[in-house]
Structures are given as C-alpha cells and as structure tokens.
Amino acid sequence: MPQQTEKTTFQHPKKRKLPMFAPFDEQAMFTEEAGKFAGFFVRKTDNMVVEELKNRGLLLKIKKVKHEYPTCWRSHHKLVWMARREYFIWTNKINDKVMEAAQKVKYFYDSPKNRFLAFLKEGKPWCISRDRIWGSPLPIWVCEKCGAKTLVASKKELVEKALELPGKDFELHKPWIDRVILKCDECGSRMIREHFVLDVWHNSGASPYARFTNEEFSKLVPTNFLTEAVDQTRGWGNSLLIEHVILTGKPEAPYEEFLFQGFVLDAKGRKMSKSLGNVLEINKLLQERSADISRFYFLWKCSPIDSMNFDPNELKGRPYQVLSTLYHLHNFFMQNAEYDNFDPKKHTLQWATKENTLNAPDRWLLSKLQGLVREFTERAEECEFNFALSKLEDFVVNILSREYVPMIRKDLWSDDPETLNRRLAVYSTLWYVLKTLVLLFNPATPFLSEALYQTVYKELDDNLPETVNLESWPTPDTDLEDSVLEEEFGILLQSLPIVYSARQDSQLKRRWPLAKAVVVAPKKAHDAIKKLEALFLELGNIKAVEYADELPEVDSKRWAVASEGEIQVLLDKIRDDALEGEGLMRDLARRVQAL
C-alpha cells in the first residue's frame, strides 16, 4: 500500500478507539496472532491475503496501482511500516504556541513558508526514539520488576543513582551506557536503560542549549538569519522551533529570518548520488575552476528557492565573462591612471565637479550606478541573489564595458597637457564606479574583490581600510542621480544599434566613416539625440546627422534603412575619396594593433 494509505490505516482505528492489532515481530514476520499467516514475511503474503478475502466473500475489488514507495537508502529494499512501542513528544499540546512563534519569522519566499506552516499546523506528535547503535542515548531507565521509569538529566545524577557503573570515566554512548544499572525508587529493584537513542533532529534542535551558557544564550538567541535546504521544513527548522518553545515556554522562534533553499542537482536535473556516479566533488571543481566563479554561478543562475541543475561547463560561459570583464576593466583603469599620475585623494568627484570636467557620459554612468546600488541592495536583502547579480552583470558587461568605455576611450588617447584634467575626471569616475562594484561583488566573489582592492585601491590610496571587508556598504547618492539624463542616454543607446543594423544589412563596416545619417523619430527622441549628437556621430562613425518627422522617399541603392520601435535611421552609403582614405587608415590601424 502507498505510504499515506498505511498511515491512514493506523489512524482511522485509533480515532474510533479500537485496540491496536500488530501481529508481527521485529523482523516483520507474522506472529501466531496472524493465524495461518504466522511465520511468513509480511511482504510475501499479499497474494495469500487476497485469496483468503476472496474465499470469505470479503473482496470488493483488486487492482494494481503504480505509485512511489519508500525504500532503504542502502539496499533499496521496500520498507515495511510497523506499529511499535516508541517515545514521543506530544507537540500537539503546544501547537498553538508553535504556530504563533512560526508566524513571527520572516520567510523570504511564499512557497517554503506555506509548506513549513502547513506542516507545523498538523501538530503531529514527534517520535524522538530510534532503534540504532550510534546516537545520543535516550536517558530513560525502566525497572525490571515493577516497570517504573525514571529520566536522568545529567551524568552527575546518573552516578549518584547507579548500582553498577562500567568504570570511572565511561562513555555516555552505547554499549557503555547500557551497562549502567540504577536502583528503582519504587521497589528497590534493578533498572536498565531503554535501548533507544534519540532522533538526530532532537540533538540538532537542542544545539543552542547544549552549546551556550545562559548568558551566551540570552545574547545570541534568537539568531538573525538561518538558511537550509527546503527539506528542513521537516528537519532542523522544525526541531529548533519546537524545542525552543518547549524549553522557554514562550511562543518565540530561535531565529528571526529563515531562507529555505532548493537542491543542487546534476546537469540533467537528477539528484546527485554515488550509485549514479554523478556526484560533483567540490575539491576537484575548485582545482579546475575558481571558488569565486563557483560562488557567483550558484547565486546568479537561479532563485535560491529553485533547485538548480549544476553544469560545470556553464562556469566557462557568462560567469567567467562577467568576472573577466571586471578584472580587465581594472587593468584598463590602472594602465591609464598611473600614466597620468592619478591621485584618488586629490582627484575626487568633487574636484572634477568643481573643475567642470565631468562630461555627459560620466554623469550618466554615475547616475546609473546609484540605481544599481539601490536595487542590488534591496534584492540582496530579500535573498533575491539571482536578480541582484543579474543587475550587476548587466552593469559591468553592458553599461560600463560596452557603452561607457567606448564613449570616453577617445578622451584617454590624448596625452596633451591641456586635456589632462579631462582625463583625470574620467579616472575619478572610474575609481568611484569600479570601487563601488568591487564592494557589491564582495559577498559573491570575496577572493577577486580582495585581490582588486589590494592591487588597485590600496595601491593608490594607503589610507583606505586594510581589507575590503572593513569598507562600508555603498549607499545611493541622490545628488548624483539624473533621471532625465538617463532617459536621454536610453534613447541614444536605442538608436545606435539601429545604425549598426543598417550598416550590417548593407555590409558597411563600423570602422568605415559615413557622410550622413537621417533620424526619423518623435520630437522627444530628436531632442535627446540632438543633445547628445556628438556621441551619436562618434559612436556611429558618421560625419553629420539630419532629423525628420516622417520617412522621406529615398533611393534604396544609396540609402541603408533600419528601424526599431518609433525610431528609423537612414545611412548614406556613398563615400568619397576622403572617407575611403579615412576608412583604410582605421582598418590599417586595427590590423597593426592586432599584430
């Protein structure tokens, strides 16, 4: 029968106060109480029972149903559900307090929260005894004569009550503990220990009380945050809560916040198992890949509550690209900043603002960074690590590397003393932005963050804290936010891919300058592009731009056209000798650099 059916088969008679009937022994063999089935293993009698019911006219229907059934983790044999004598904590008697305590906890996702609360609401008695060798012994002794029971709370009490001890410094585990004989207070006879050990979850739930003194306990419990796999709704999360309510007598939880997480599966979505040969050895993984890439991948790939398919080959993809980009952006910064003797203590953002050397791209990047800090922090505080790191990924790879750096690269090519302050303003922007990014990356990639902090930031400013871990967490600077500028750059960055698309359709390389472009768009887009026209021309590699409200009739042989949304771009494909020569020089320069 299915697991739930067997439980129900036991519960229904109990509700009707029928006597318990369990005609089998510890080896799951039927006893004499089972009549003609005596001596048979319970699983071998299915057909015999069906035949007996049929002969007595008691069989209504027989049908085979495919369903999941628990098996032994080692032998994989089917388990047998047995009614037997055990010890329980009657948690149902304190269920109201347990539920009240659980409701006060902050859970980060509704699914595990509902699962946990639904499990607690059932209020089932907790079986704390186990028939095993190793574990904390159940500290209950039973009189051999009168059956009286006593619970011993300490080793000191045990020694004081003992008739026989297995030595002076004996172990409080099997088999030594079973050699301790007590004297019965009721009749004076011998008392022997119950052979059970405690459920390991009882030990786990008692860990704060076993570990701390009363003073330490009052300071450290409840703890701020705990996290475990989602199966711990029935394990550690449950046992900690119940034992805390029992031992304190209060409807309070031993933790303020709990994050239940999904499981790590193999690349095909299967549970990792030695029998399947798909277990991922962490030491081997760390030898082949860095710890930081692994940490980033775990947090970035999916929501913490979702089980993830861990594929080591994916570490070489986007996670590597993100961290590699962050590293090379620091190299780019250091190579240029050291050349111009950039001093972060002197050349600050305040200095650049006072000197009026921050350009539109700098102010746009700084504004975007404030939004990143705000959203990253909010997401991370809610344990939405995948969303937080996705925002960080987009900022590093796209906003900073692919969009901002091309905008300011030309400013850094000059070594003219007259443009030094402009270059220093770029460095002050990069210093502020990159340092903030390192702080945001630090929880996910502590080794890379510390390495960059020491080799870049401490190298240039020895007044900084000794380690990145002593830095304050970044907070948004509202003075640097500019929503209007962000919207204008959004339009600019929407229009440039249209230019590139038109070039690609007409096989016009980006390095080849074009004479003119026509932008057909609403007034709002026109105004934004006009304000940032110098960037539009430079990044699009175009000499001039005109604006139109409607798409003009043009010769398709001369004009390349592309569009997206409300913006359309026309490119003049005709190039004179001067444009051809400039294009050849750019192509030659690229080839020389590639040598």
C-alpha positions as CSV (number, residue, x, y, z in Angstrom):
1,M,0.0,0.0,0.0
2,P,1.2,3.6,-0.5
3,Q,2.8,5.3,2.4
4,Q,-0.2,7.6,3.1
5,T,-2.6,4.6,3.0
6,E,-0.6,2.7,5.6
7,K,-0.6,5.8,7.9
8,T,-4.4,6.2,7.4
9,T,-4.9,2.5,8.1
10,F,-3.4,3.1,11.5
11,Q,-5.1,6.4,12.2
12,H,-8.7,5.5,11.4
13,P,-9.0,2.7,14.1
14,K,-7.2,4.9,16.6
15,K,-9.8,7.7,16.1
16,R,-12.5,5.0,16.8
17,K,-10.7,3.8,19.9
18,L,-10.2,0.3,18.5
19,P,-7.5,-1.8,20.1
20,M,-4.2,-1.9,18.2
21,F,-3.5,-5.1,16.3
22,A,0.1,-5.6,15.2
23,P,0.6,-9.3,14.6
24,F,4.3,-9.2,13.6
25,D,7.7,-9.2,15.2
26,E,10.8,-7.0,14.9
27,Q,11.8,-8.9,11.7
28,A,8.5,-8.1,10.1
29,M,7.4,-11.8,10.4
30,F,3.8,-12.6,11.2
31,T,3.3,-14.0,14.7
32,E,0.8,-16.6,16.0
33,E,-1.8,-13.8,16.2
34,A,-1.9,-13.8,12.4
35,G,-3.3,-17.4,12.3
36,K,-2.4,-19.2,9.1
37,F,0.0,-16.4,8.1
38,A,2.3,-17.0,11.1
39,G,5.9,-17.3,10.2
40,F,5.7,-15.6,6.9
41,F,7.5,-12.4,6.0
42,V,4.7,-9.7,5.7
43,R,5.6,-8.9,2.0
44,K,5.3,-12.5,1.0
45,T,1.7,-12.8,2.0
46,D,0.0,-10.3,-0.4
47,N,-1.5,-13.0,-2.7
48,M,-2.4,-15.2,0.3
49,V,-4.3,-12.4,1.9
50,V,-6.2,-11.6,-1.3
51,E,-7.1,-15.3,-1.7
52,E,-8.3,-15.5,1.8
53,L,-10.5,-12.4,1.4
54,K,-11.9,-13.9,-1.8
55,N,-12.8,-17.2,-0.2
56,R,-14.6,-15.4,2.6
57,G,-16.6,-13.2,0.2
58,L,-15.0,-10.1,1.6
59,L,-13.1,-8.9,-1.5
60,L,-14.7,-5.9,-3.3
61,K,-12.0,-5.2,-5.9
62,I,-8.4,-5.8,-6.6
63,K,-6.2,-3.5,-8.7
64,K,-2.6,-2.7,-9.2
65,V,-1.6,1.0,-8.9
66,K,1.8,2.4,-9.8
67,H,3.0,4.8,-7.1
68,E,6.1,6.0,-5.3
69,Y,7.1,4.0,-2.3
70,P,10.0,4.5,0.3
71,T,13.0,2.2,0.1
72,C,16.1,1.6,2.2
73,W,18.8,4.1,1.2
74,R,21.4,1.4,1.3
75,S,19.8,-1.8,0.0
76,H,16.9,-0.2,-1.9
77,H,14.6,-2.8,-0.5
78,K,11.0,-1.7,0.2
79,L,10.3,-0.5,3.7
80,V,7.7,-2.0,6.0
81,W,5.6,0.3,8.1
82,M,5.3,-1.2,11.6
83,A,3.3,-0.2,14.7
84,R,5.7,-0.5,17.6
85,R,6.5,1.0,21.0
86,E,8.3,4.3,20.8
87,Y,8.8,7.6,22.7
88,F,7.0,10.7,21.6
89,I,7.0,14.4,22.4
90,W,3.3,15.5,22.4
91,T,3.9,18.6,20.3
92,N,0.2,18.7,19.5
93,K,-0.3,20.0,23.1
94,I,1.8,23.1,22.4
95,N,0.8,23.6,18.8
96,D,-0.8,27.0,19.3
97,K,2.4,28.4,20.7
98,V,4.5,26.8,18.0
99,M,2.3,28.3,15.3
100,E,2.4,31.7,16.9
101,A,6.2,31.5,17.1
102,A,6.4,30.4,13.5
103,Q,4.2,33.3,12.3
104,K,6.6,35.8,13.7
105,V,9.5,34.6,11.5
106,K,10.4,36.3,8.2
107,Y,10.5,33.9,5.3
108,F,11.9,35.0,2.0
109,Y,9.6,33.0,-0.3
110,D,5.9,32.1,0.0
111,S,6.3,28.5,-1.3
112,P,8.5,27.2,1.5
113,K,6.8,29.4,4.1
114,N,3.4,27.9,3.2
115,R,5.0,24.4,3.3
116,F,6.5,25.0,6.7
117,L,3.4,26.5,8.3
118,A,1.2,23.7,6.8
119,F,3.5,21.1,8.3
120,L,3.5,22.7,11.7
121,K,-0.3,23.2,11.6
122,E,-0.7,19.4,11.5
123,G,0.7,19.3,15.0
124,K,1.7,15.6,14.9
125,P,3.4,14.1,17.9
126,W,7.1,13.9,17.4
127,C,8.7,10.4,17.7
128,I,12.1,11.0,19.2
129,S,13.3,7.4,19.8
130,R,15.3,5.5,17.2
131,D,16.4,1.8,17.3
132,R,20.1,2.3,16.3
133,I,23.5,1.8,17.8
134,W,25.1,5.3,17.4
135,G,23.5,8.4,18.7
136,S,22.6,10.2,22.0
137,P,21.2,7.5,24.3
138,L,17.6,8.0,25.4
139,P,18.2,8.8,29.2
140,I,15.3,6.7,30.5
141,W,15.7,3.7,32.8
142,V,12.9,1.1,33.4
143,C,12.5,-1.1,36.4
144,E,12.8,-4.8,35.6
145,K,10.3,-5.7,38.2
146,C,7.6,-3.1,38.6
147,G,8.1,-1.2,35.2
148,A,8.6,2.2,36.9
149,K,10.5,4.7,34.7
150,T,12.9,7.5,35.6
151,L,14.6,10.1,33.4
152,V,18.2,11.1,34.3
153,A,19.2,14.6,33.4
154,S,22.9,14.6,34.0
155,K,26.0,12.4,34.4
156,K,26.3,13.5,38.0
157,E,22.7,12.4,38.7
158,L,23.4,9.1,36.9
159,V,26.5,8.3,39.0
160,E,24.6,9.2,42.2
161,K,21.7,6.8,41.4
162,A,23.8,4.0,40.0
163,L,24.0,0.5,41.4
164,E,26.6,-0.5,38.8
165,L,28.9,1.5,36.6
166,P,31.1,0.4,33.6
167,G,34.2,2.2,35.0
168,K,35.3,5.5,36.3
169,D,35.3,7.6,33.1
170,F,32.8,5.8,31.0
171,E,31.3,6.9,27.7
172,L,27.8,8.2,27.6
173,H,27.1,6.1,24.4
174,K,26.3,2.5,23.6
175,P,27.4,0.0,24.7
176,W,28.9,1.5,27.9
177,I,25.8,3.5,28.9
178,D,23.7,0.2,28.7
179,R,26.0,-1.2,31.5
180,V,24.8,1.4,34.0
181,I,22.3,-0.1,36.4
182,L,20.1,2.1,38.6
183,K,18.1,1.3,41.7
184,C,14.3,1.7,41.4
185,D,12.9,4.2,43.9
186,E,9.5,2.4,43.9
187,C,10.5,-1.2,44.7
188,G,14.3,-1.2,45.0
189,S,14.9,-3.5,42.1
190,R,17.3,-3.1,39.2
191,M,16.6,-0.5,36.4
192,I,18.0,-0.9,32.9
193,R,18.2,1.7,30.2
194,E,15.7,1.7,27.3
195,H,17.7,0.6,24.3
196,F,16.7,3.5,22.1
197,V,18.8,6.5,21.0
198,L,17.4,10.0,20.3
199,D,16.4,11.2,16.9
200,V,19.3,13.2,15.5
201,W,16.9,16.1,14.8
202,H,16.3,16.3,18.6
203,N,20.1,16.8,19.0
204,S,20.1,19.5,16.3
205,G,17.2,21.3,17.7
206,A,18.8,21.3,21.2
207,S,22.2,22.6,19.8
208,P,21.7,26.2,21.1
209,Y,21.0,25.0,24.6
210,A,23.8,22.4,24.6
211,R,26.4,24.8,23.3
212,F,25.8,28.0,25.1
213,T,25.8,29.2,28.7
214,N,22.7,31.0,29.9
215,E,24.5,34.4,29.4
216,E,25.6,33.4,25.9
217,F,22.2,32.1,25.1
218,S,20.5,35.3,26.1
219,K,22.8,37.3,23.8
220,L,22.9,35.1,20.8
221,V,19.4,33.6,20.6
222,P,17.3,34.3,18.6
223,T,19.8,34.4,15.8
224,N,19.3,36.9,13.0
225,F,19.3,34.6,10.0
226,L,19.3,30.9,9.2
227,T,19.3,29.1,5.8
228,E,18.9,25.5,4.9
229,A,17.5,23.3,2.1
230,V,13.8,23.2,1.7
231,D,13.6,19.7,3.2
232,Q,14.5,21.2,6.5
233,T,10.9,22.4,6.9
234,R,10.5,18.9,8.5
235,G,14.1,18.8,9.9
236,W,16.2,21.4,11.6
237,G,13.9,24.3,11.0
238,N,11.2,22.3,12.8
239,S,13.2,20.9,15.6
240,L,14.8,24.2,16.5
241,L,11.5,25.9,16.7
242,I,9.7,23.2,18.7
243,E,12.5,22.7,21.3
244,H,12.8,26.5,21.7
245,V,9.1,26.8,22.5
246,I,9.3,23.8,24.9
247,L,12.4,25.0,26.8
248,T,11.5,28.7,27.0
249,G,7.7,28.2,27.4
250,K,7.2,31.2,25.1
251,P,5.7,31.5,21.6
252,E,9.0,32.7,20.2
253,A,11.3,31.3,17.5
254,P,15.1,30.8,17.9
255,Y,15.6,32.6,14.6
256,E,14.3,35.9,13.1
257,E,14.7,35.1,9.4
258,F,14.8,31.8,7.6
259,L,15.8,31.2,3.9
260,F,14.8,27.7,2.7
261,Q,16.7,26.8,-0.5
262,G,16.3,24.4,-3.3
263,F,18.6,21.5,-4.1
264,V,21.7,21.2,-6.3
265,L,21.1,18.6,-9.0
266,D,23.4,17.4,-11.8
267,A,23.4,18.9,-15.3
268,K,20.5,16.6,-16.3
269,G,18.3,17.6,-13.3
270,R,18.9,14.3,-11.4
271,K,19.7,14.1,-7.7
272,M,23.4,13.6,-7.1
273,S,24.2,10.0,-6.0
274,K,27.3,7.8,-5.8
275,S,25.2,5.0,-7.3
276,L,24.5,7.1,-10.3
277,G,28.2,8.3,-10.5
278,N,27.1,11.9,-10.8
279,V,28.4,13.4,-7.6
280,L,30.3,16.6,-8.0
281,E,33.5,16.6,-5.9
282,I,34.0,20.2,-4.7
283,N,37.8,19.9,-4.3
284,K,38.1,18.7,-7.9
285,L,35.8,21.6,-9.0
286,L,37.9,24.2,-7.2
287,Q,41.1,22.8,-8.8
288,E,39.6,23.3,-12.3
289,R,37.6,26.4,-11.6
290,S,38.0,29.3,-9.1
291,A,36.0,29.4,-5.9
292,D,34.7,32.8,-6.9
293,I,33.3,31.7,-10.3
294,S,31.6,28.8,-8.5
295,R,30.1,31.1,-5.9
296,F,28.9,33.6,-8.5
297,Y,27.4,30.8,-10.5
298,F,25.5,29.4,-7.6
299,L,24.0,32.7,-6.7
300,W,23.4,34.0,-10.2
301,K,21.9,31.1,-12.1
302,C,18.5,30.8,-10.4
303,S,16.4,31.8,-7.4
304,P,17.6,30.3,-4.1
305,I,14.3,28.5,-3.7
306,D,14.6,26.7,-7.0
307,S,16.6,23.5,-7.4
308,M,19.4,24.2,-9.8
309,N,21.0,22.0,-12.5
310,F,24.7,22.4,-11.8
311,D,26.7,22.1,-15.1
312,P,30.4,22.8,-14.6
313,N,30.7,23.7,-18.3
314,E,28.5,26.7,-17.7
315,L,31.1,28.2,-15.4
316,K,33.2,28.9,-18.5
317,G,30.4,30.9,-20.1
318,R,28.7,34.0,-18.6
319,P,30.1,33.8,-15.1
320,Y,33.7,33.8,-16.4
321,Q,32.9,36.6,-18.8
322,V,31.5,38.8,-16.0
323,L,34.5,38.3,-13.7
324,S,37.0,38.6,-16.5
325,T,35.4,41.8,-17.7
326,L,35.6,43.3,-14.1
327,Y,39.2,42.3,-13.9
328,H,40.2,43.8,-17.3
329,L,38.3,47.0,-16.6
330,H,40.6,47.4,-13.6
331,N,43.6,46.8,-15.8
332,F,42.3,49.4,-18.3
333,F,41.9,51.9,-15.4
334,M,45.3,51.3,-13.9
335,Q,47.2,51.4,-17.2
336,N,45.8,54.8,-17.9
337,A,45.5,56.3,-14.4
338,E,49.1,55.5,-13.4
339,Y,50.4,57.1,-16.7
340,D,48.7,60.4,-15.8
341,N,49.7,60.2,-12.1
342,F,46.1,60.0,-10.9
343,D,45.8,60.6,-7.2
344,P,42.4,59.5,-5.8
345,K,42.9,61.6,-2.6
346,K,43.1,64.7,-4.7
347,H,41.3,63.9,-7.9
348,T,37.9,63.2,-6.5
349,L,34.4,63.5,-8.0
350,Q,34.1,66.8,-6.0
351,W,37.3,68.1,-7.6
352,A,36.1,67.1,-11.1
353,T,32.7,68.8,-10.5
354,K,34.4,71.9,-9.3
355,E,36.7,71.9,-12.4
356,N,33.6,71.3,-14.6
357,T,35.4,68.4,-16.3
358,L,32.7,65.7,-15.9
359,N,31.0,65.2,-19.2
360,A,27.6,63.7,-20.0
361,P,28.8,60.1,-20.2
362,D,30.4,60.4,-16.7
363,R,27.3,61.9,-15.2
364,W,25.1,59.3,-16.9
365,L,27.3,56.4,-15.6
366,L,27.3,57.8,-12.1
367,S,23.5,58.2,-12.1
368,K,23.1,54.6,-13.3
369,L,25.4,53.4,-10.6
370,Q,23.1,54.9,-7.9
371,G,20.2,52.9,-9.2
372,L,22.3,49.8,-9.3
373,V,23.4,50.2,-5.7
374,R,19.8,50.7,-4.6
375,E,18.3,47.8,-6.5
376,F,21.2,45.4,-5.7
377,T,20.9,46.1,-2.0
378,E,17.1,45.8,-2.0
379,R,17.2,42.5,-3.9
380,A,20.1,41.1,-1.8
381,E,18.3,41.9,1.4
382,E,15.3,39.9,0.2
383,C,17.7,37.0,-0.7
384,E,16.9,37.5,-4.4
385,F,20.5,37.0,-5.2
386,N,20.0,35.9,-8.8
387,F,18.2,39.2,-9.6
388,A,20.8,41.2,-7.8
389,L,23.7,39.6,-9.6
390,S,21.9,39.8,-13.0
391,K,21.7,43.6,-12.5
392,L,25.4,43.7,-11.5
393,E,26.3,41.5,-14.6
394,D,24.4,43.9,-16.9
395,F,26.1,46.9,-15.5
396,V,29.6,45.5,-15.8
397,V,29.3,43.9,-19.2
398,N,26.9,46.2,-21.0
399,I,26.7,49.6,-19.3
400,L,30.3,50.0,-18.2
401,S,32.3,47.9,-20.7
402,R,30.3,48.1,-23.9
403,E,28.7,51.5,-23.6
404,Y,30.6,53.9,-21.3
405,V,34.2,52.8,-22.2
406,P,33.7,53.4,-25.9
407,M,32.3,56.9,-25.1
408,I,35.4,58.0,-23.2
409,R,38.2,56.0,-24.8
410,K,39.0,58.8,-27.3
411,D,39.4,61.2,-24.3
412,L,42.2,58.9,-22.9
413,W,44.1,58.6,-26.2
414,S,45.4,62.1,-26.0
415,D,48.4,62.9,-23.8
416,D,48.1,66.7,-24.3
417,P,48.6,68.6,-21.0
418,E,45.7,70.8,-21.9
419,T,43.3,67.8,-21.7
420,L,44.9,66.3,-18.5
421,N,42.1,67.5,-16.3
422,R,39.5,65.8,-18.6
423,R,41.4,62.5,-18.3
424,L,41.7,62.8,-14.6
425,A,37.9,63.4,-14.4
426,V,37.4,60.1,-16.3
427,Y,39.8,58.4,-13.8
428,S,37.9,59.8,-10.8
429,T,34.7,58.5,-12.3
430,L,36.1,55.0,-12.9
431,W,37.7,55.0,-9.5
432,Y,34.4,55.7,-7.8
433,V,32.4,53.3,-10.0
434,L,34.8,50.4,-10.0
435,K,35.4,50.6,-6.3
436,T,31.7,50.5,-5.7
437,L,31.3,47.5,-7.9
438,V,34.1,45.7,-6.0
439,L,32.1,46.2,-2.8
440,L,28.9,44.9,-4.4
441,F,30.7,41.9,-5.8
442,N,32.5,41.1,-2.5
443,P,29.8,38.8,-0.9
444,A,29.7,36.7,-4.0
445,T,33.4,36.9,-5.1
446,P,35.5,37.6,-2.0
447,F,38.8,36.5,-3.4
448,L,38.7,38.5,-6.6
449,S,37.3,41.5,-4.7
450,E,40.1,41.4,-2.1
451,A,42.7,41.0,-4.8
452,L,41.4,44.0,-6.8
453,Y,41.1,46.0,-3.6
454,Q,44.7,45.4,-2.6
455,T,46.3,45.8,-6.0
456,V,44.3,48.8,-7.2
457,Y,42.7,50.7,-4.4
458,K,45.2,50.2,-1.5
459,E,48.0,50.6,-4.1
460,L,46.8,54.1,-4.9
461,D,45.4,55.1,-1.5
462,D,47.1,53.7,1.5
463,N,44.7,55.5,3.8
464,L,41.9,53.0,2.9
465,P,40.9,50.2,5.4
466,E,43.2,47.2,5.4
467,T,40.7,45.0,3.7
468,V,37.7,45.3,1.5
469,N,35.7,43.6,4.3
470,L,36.2,46.7,6.5
471,E,34.7,49.1,3.9
472,S,31.2,50.4,4.5
473,W,28.4,49.1,2.3
474,P,27.7,51.5,-0.5
475,T,24.5,53.6,-0.4
476,P,22.9,55.6,-3.2
477,D,24.0,59.2,-3.6
478,T,20.9,61.1,-4.7
479,D,23.0,64.1,-5.7
480,L,24.5,62.0,-8.5
481,E,21.1,60.8,-9.8
482,D,19.7,62.4,-13.0
483,S,16.6,60.6,-14.4
484,V,16.3,63.0,-17.3
485,L,19.9,62.3,-18.4
486,E,19.3,58.5,-18.1
487,E,16.3,58.8,-20.3
488,E,18.2,60.7,-22.9
489,F,21.0,58.2,-22.9
490,G,18.4,55.4,-23.1
491,I,17.2,56.9,-26.4
492,L,20.8,57.4,-27.7
493,L,21.6,53.8,-26.9
494,Q,18.4,52.6,-28.5
495,S,19.3,54.5,-31.7
496,L,22.9,53.2,-32.1
497,P,22.0,49.5,-32.6
498,I,19.7,50.7,-35.4
499,V,22.7,52.4,-37.0
500,Y,24.7,49.2,-36.6
501,S,21.9,47.1,-38.0
502,A,21.6,49.4,-41.1
503,R,25.4,49.1,-41.6
504,Q,25.3,45.3,-41.3
505,D,22.4,45.0,-43.8
506,S,24.4,47.0,-46.3
507,Q,27.8,45.4,-45.4
508,L,29.2,48.8,-44.2
509,K,31.9,48.1,-41.6
510,R,31.7,50.1,-38.4
511,R,35.3,51.3,-38.9
512,W,34.3,53.0,-42.2
513,P,33.1,56.5,-41.7
514,L,29.8,57.6,-43.4
515,A,28.9,61.1,-44.6
516,K,25.4,61.4,-43.3
517,A,22.5,59.8,-41.3
518,V,18.9,60.8,-41.1
519,V,17.0,60.1,-37.9
520,V,13.2,59.7,-38.2
521,A,11.6,59.8,-34.8
522,P,9.2,61.6,-32.4
523,K,10.3,65.0,-31.1
524,K,11.3,63.6,-27.7
525,A,13.8,61.3,-29.4
526,H,15.0,64.1,-31.7
527,D,15.7,66.3,-28.7
528,A,17.6,63.6,-26.8
529,I,19.8,62.7,-29.8
530,K,20.4,66.4,-30.6
531,K,21.6,67.0,-27.0
532,L,24.0,64.0,-27.3
533,E,24.7,64.5,-31.0
534,A,28.5,64.5,-30.7
535,L,28.3,61.0,-29.1
536,F,25.8,59.8,-31.7
537,L,28.2,60.8,-34.5
538,E,31.3,59.5,-32.8
539,L,29.9,56.1,-31.8
540,G,28.0,55.7,-35.1
541,N,31.2,56.8,-37.1
542,I,29.1,59.4,-39.0
543,K,30.1,62.9,-40.1
544,A,26.6,64.6,-40.0
545,V,23.1,63.9,-39.0
546,E,19.7,65.3,-40.0
547,Y,16.3,64.9,-38.4
548,A,12.9,64.2,-40.0
549,D,9.4,63.6,-38.7
550,E,8.5,61.2,-41.5
551,L,10.5,58.7,-43.5
552,P,11.4,60.5,-46.8
553,E,11.4,58.8,-50.2
554,V,14.9,57.8,-50.9
555,D,16.9,55.7,-53.4
556,S,17.4,52.3,-51.8
557,K,20.7,51.9,-53.7
558,R,22.1,54.9,-52.0
559,W,20.5,54.7,-48.6
560,A,20.6,51.9,-45.9
561,V,17.5,51.9,-43.7
562,A,16.8,50.2,-40.4
563,S,14.2,50.7,-37.6
564,E,13.2,49.7,-34.1
565,G,10.1,51.0,-32.4
566,E,9.4,54.6,-33.2
567,I,13.0,55.3,-34.4
568,Q,14.2,54.9,-38.0
569,V,17.7,55.6,-39.3
570,L,18.8,56.2,-42.9
571,L,22.5,56.0,-43.7
572,D,24.1,57.5,-46.9
573,K,26.1,54.6,-48.4
574,I,28.1,56.9,-50.8
575,R,31.7,57.5,-49.7
576,D,34.0,60.0,-51.4
577,D,37.8,59.6,-51.6
578,A,38.4,61.3,-48.2
579,L,36.0,58.9,-46.4
580,E,37.6,55.9,-48.2
581,G,41.0,57.0,-47.2
582,E,39.9,57.5,-43.6
583,G,38.4,54.1,-43.5
584,L,41.5,52.5,-44.9
585,M,43.6,54.2,-42.2
586,R,41.3,52.9,-39.5
587,D,41.4,49.4,-40.9
588,L,45.2,49.5,-41.1
589,A,45.5,50.8,-37.5
590,R,43.3,47.9,-36.3
591,R,45.4,45.3,-38.2
592,V,48.7,46.8,-36.8
593,Q,47.2,46.7,-33.2
594,A,46.3,43.0,-33.7
595,L,49.9,42.0,-34.6
